[in-house]
Structure formats: C-alpha cells, structure tokens
Amino acid sequence: MNYNMKTFIKKYLLSIILLFAGGIGGFLYWKFVGCLDGTCAIKSNPMLMTMYGSVFGFLVGSIITDFIIKKPAKDKKSEV
C-alpha cells in the first residue's frame, strides 16, 4: 500500500469497522425482526437492510471520528 492509502485507512478505520458492523446488524435485523409477510419495501429485502445498516454504521463512525479528531485540536488551542 502506498502512503495515501495508509493514511486513508488510519483516518477512517473506525468508520470502516462500523460500516461492516452496520451491514451485519442490518442483515441480522432483517433476519430476526424484518417484515414477515413481505409487504414492507425495506424490511423484507435483505440487500436493502444490509446496505442501510452499512450506511448508518459508516455515518456513525464518521461522526465519532470527527468528534475524536476535533476535540484534541480545540484543547491544544486553549492551552496556548
């Protein structure tokens, strides 16, 4: 891997992990909670639930990552 790929993975590692965790969570939601009779457009389709879970996981990971990265930067400015 080149330098840019390593920095990308290091920066977004939490988001990538939560992307996969969200995908697994979306699939498990479809499997155990989803719509039983198939009339629900989103809950009855395992692919859609997996994608929605993945997107949700990535967004949560991105928010957490931004919060973790920006918080120390604010602390350093206040010390100067």
N, C-alpha and C positions, 0 to 999 in steps of 0.2 A: 504494500500500500504506500502511496505517496504521502507527502506531508499534509496536503489539503484534506485527504480522506481521513487521516488520523485525527486531525483537529475537528473535523465534522463529527466523527463518531464520539470523540471525547466530549464535545459540546452538547450533543443531543443523545447521549447514552440513556439517560433516564426516560426521555420521550420515546426512544426506540423500544426500550424494555416495556414501557406501559402500552405501546402500540400492540405488541404481541399479547400482553396480558389482557388488554381490552378485547382483542379478537377472540381469545379463548373464553373470556367472560361473555361476550356476545353469543358465541356458539352454545355455551352452557345455558344461557338464558333461553335461547330458542329450544334447546333440548328439554329442559325441565319446567319452564314457565310458559313458553310460547303458546300461541293460539291453537287450540285443539281441533277446531272444526275447519280451519283453513280459510276463513273469511277475512282474517286480518292481513292486510297487504304487507306489512313489515315483519310482524312476529311469526308469520307462517313460513317465511323463506329463510333458510339457514345462511345463505350467502349474504343477504342484506343485513341480518343481525350481526354476523361476523364483521362486516365492513363498518357498520355503525359503531360497534364496540371498539374496533381498531381506531377509528377517527376520534371517538370520545377519549380513549386512552392516550392517544398522541396529544390531543389538546390539553388534557390534564397534566401530562408530563411537561409540555411546553410552558404552561403557566407556572408549574412548580420550579422548573429550571430557571425561568426568568426571575422569579422571586428570589431564588437562592443566589443567582449571579448578581443581581442588582443590589441586594441588601448589603453585602460587604463593601460595595463601592460607595454607598451612602455613609457607612461607618468610617471609611477612610477619609472622606471629605470633611466630616465633622471633627476629626482629630487634628487636622492641620490648622 
